[in-house]
Amino acid sequence: RNQNFGPEVTRHQSLQLLRKFLKNHIIEDVKGRFGKEDFDDNGRLYRFPPQSPLKLLPRNVPLMHRSCVPRIPPWDDGDGIQVSNRIHMKPLVLNSESWNKRHSIAIGEVPECKLIRKRDLTPKHVDHIWKSMTLTHLQNILGLQSLDGVVDAKLLSPKHIVYNVFSVNKQGIVVLKNKADDLPHWVLSAMKCLANWPSVNGSMQPTYPGFERDVFRTVAEHFQRLKEPLLTFHLYEMFVNILGLLPKQQVVVEALQVCCLLLPPPNRRRLQLLLRLMAKACHNYTLPPLNEAIGTRSLMVQTFSRCILCSADEVDLDELLATKLVTFMMDNHESVLKVPVNLHRSVEEHLTHLRRAQIKYAGADTEFPVDSPPHAYCTLISKEQFEEQSVTGSQGAMVELLESLIQDKSMSIKDKKKKLKQFQRSYPDVYQRRLPTPASKAAALPERPQRFRPHLMFSTLKNPLQPFQRSWSFRS
């Protein structure tokens, strides 16, 4: 690759190059103005000349400027005409074969190629790409060889990932199309009341002491009555594995960003609204104490930790781990619930590459299925396994060959016997296992059916009208 071309080429260098082009008549003014060989950056249009500037074409001298007028030979003086050795050249037009040959050194020899337009990607293909690249990105962040035992990929819906990425508002909160899956209106009003305290609008006004505690109790009871935690049961192991990365805050944030994309859209929306409420309540010093015994921060974590992260089996639940994870997510809820930028960019670049028309060179195969992985790896086996596979593979092929010979109906019996004898001499073990008894051999080679000749009655008699044929001679 030429290092002189790239983003570091300045505008001044480009102007110098174009001035040289204009000076050497590689480009010319569109209006045909000549005499001024200085290229100015003033929006004027230029074009390539119709003829190559590399070599001047010969021109015929006008008759009036010639020193002598050539003699016109008579009609009958054809033998005296001298043919000129000079051959007039055709104009060397740009993009012609001669021009391409002349400039082949400069532009290099380009191999034969053709343009291939990729087929349009269906929504199913797009969803599959999002899911596979999301899981691969999460596996790289966690540093695992495989996600087996951590999460069941069959339970993950690619439509949830795509919906969580694109169906959001300006604040990044998921917008649900089906309002029946959203929080009830009275729960949303109660959460807004606590989050925006004391700037409360609407019908919910603090009309009695302890009003804010009743509102908080209403929100807590709704989330505690949920049948499943917001992070779902089948993603419990994945979030627990992220806790091992807690000393590396940036890595934990990236892992949580990807994991939260795997949630169903209603769960992700509830998680976003709940974490925003918890964070605002902890930093709102105008909010009265919601509990006399503990502070607001500890109250939020203790109340909603089991609503966010919980195991299907109570024995596997670790209260300390759940508290630690919920505390981290509450403190970093703005970054944790964002769409991962690196993942979004890599998926969009991959989809753009698949939709883009590509150039296929001769001898190269650029057609790959959309769903197929770009690489395939072999599994290392031992020497004993290799020898065993070679023996079984070759014997299996021989058995198939023998069976095809036996079942071939188009082959004559004579040819079949000949080929079976050759096979018996070459592979006696395989032949003996397939045809161990004479009965099996007879079944493989059916006897040739007997052909009955019709009785010749009148054909045996000589034709009386047949002339006499002498079969001997009188000469000795």
Secondary structure as UniProt FT lines:
FT   TURN            3..4
FT   TURN            7..8
FT   HELIX           11..23
FT   TURN            24..25
FT   STRAND          28..29
FT   TURN            30..31
FT   STRAND          46..47
FT   TURN            53..54
FT   HELIX           63..65
FT   TURN            75..76
FT   HELIX           78..80
FT   TURN            94..95
FT   HELIX           97..102
FT   HELIX           104..107
FT   STRAND          113..116
FT   HELIX           123..142
FT   TURN            148..150
FT   HELIX           153..155
FT   HELIX           158..166
FT   TURN            170..171
FT   HELIX           179..181
FT   HELIX           185..195
FT   TURN            196..198
FT   TURN            209..210
FT   HELIX           211..224
FT   TURN            230..231
FT   TURN            234..235
FT   HELIX           236..242
FT   HELIX           243..245
FT   TURN            246..247
FT   HELIX           249..261
FT   HELIX           265..283
FT   TURN            285..286
FT   HELIX           296..308
FT   HELIX           314..316
FT   HELIX           319..331
FT   HELIX           333..336
FT   HELIX           341..355
FT   STRAND          358..361
FT   TURN            362..363
FT   HELIX           383..407
FT   HELIX           413..426
FT   HELIX           428..434
FT   HELIX           438..444
FT   TURN            459..460
FT   TURN            464..465
//
